[in-house]
Amino acid sequence: MGCPELSKTRGVWNSHKAAPPLAGANSTPVTIIADLRQKRLHDCRLTQDRKLDTLDEAEAFLIDRGVLTLTQDSALPSLFAATHEEPYKRGAAGFGSWPKTKWPWGGELASRPGVLALKVHRGKLLLCHQAATRAIDPLARAALAEADAAGDAGSRLVRHLRSAGPSKIDDVKAELGLEAPALRKLREKLEAVGAVVSRDVAVDDGKGGHRHTSELARWDQVWNKPWKANQEQALAELVLIGVRAAVLAHQDEVGKWFSWPIEWPLLAELISARRLQRPGPGWLAIPE
């Protein structure tokens, strides 16, 4: 399902033209892939006429696609690419390459209802709406249970969060006696699999202003709707959500989207069940 011609989010109407129709059943693989590429340009807002102008449009984009990366690093749709805004500093890497004025949108979207910003894109931020979060739930709960039982520094962290509740970074460092580099290493490992989730918060700096820091929480403190599925079912659902979001993706890339390994047998099973299709050799899409 592509971006509709009229989609309403928070009272804002999107008047961009609808996606072009796909080729018919008798089309060749070359034609089908060409049509899917055109659909991808439209649905992932990769052309200037589809650029995001407002945060409400960005939220509608996330709801429609299900997941968004920040920067364009894969076939998954990218929030920043869809703004088509010049970078903060032309030619720069890292934060300097982010959109000049719309760079805060990732954090602002993460604060909206139904949205979580997770590091499950192999340690990179992935904005997830509810269907994607539901698919991640069994995987994140399994990672949290493993961390709880490990008896190591990560176990100390998740057990502390269980007793203390969501906690700011400075409080965690003080309570657990951790230096910043050690805590950062723990966070990277646990956030990559969803066991721990962080969010940006503003705190009083004691000088009449504020500074930004992170608040850490366990998965079961940010998502309270457990999905009774096993990990293989959850990963299969996450693959489908990702392919639908991308419209068209190469099978070799799909295995690198998430922190959990995606092997060919899982993709083959989805193809056999006609939940995925191969429009051409090596390519994956969602059947129409």
Sequence and secondary structure as in RCSB ss.txt:
>XXXX:A:sequence
MGCPELSKTRGVWNSHKAAPPLAGANSTPVTIIADLRQKRLHDCRLTQDRKLDTLDEAEAFLIDRGVLTLTQDSA
LPSLFAATHEEPYKRGAAGFGSWPKTKWPWGGELASRPGVLALKVHRGKLLLCHQAATRAIDPLARAALAEADAA
GDAGSRLVRHLRSAGPSKIDDVKAELGLEAPALRKLREKLEAVGAVVSRDVAVDDGKGGHRHTSELARWDQVWNK
PWKANQEQALAELVLIGVRAAVLAHQDEVGKWFSWPIEWPLLAELISARRLQRPGPGWLAIPE
>XXXX:A:secstr
    SS EETTEE           TT  HHHHHHHHHHHHHHHTT SGGG   SHHHHHHHHHHHSEEESS  SS
S BHHHHHT  BSSTT  GGGGSBTTTTTHHHHHHTSTT EEEEEETTEEEEE HHHHHHHHHHHHHHHHHHHHS
 SHHHHHHHHHHHH SEEHHHHHHHHT  HHHHHHHHHHHHHTTSEEEEEEEEE SSSSEEEEEEEEEHHHH   
     HHHHHHHHHHHHHHHHSSEEHHHHTTSSSS   HHHHHHHHHTTSSB SSTTEEB   
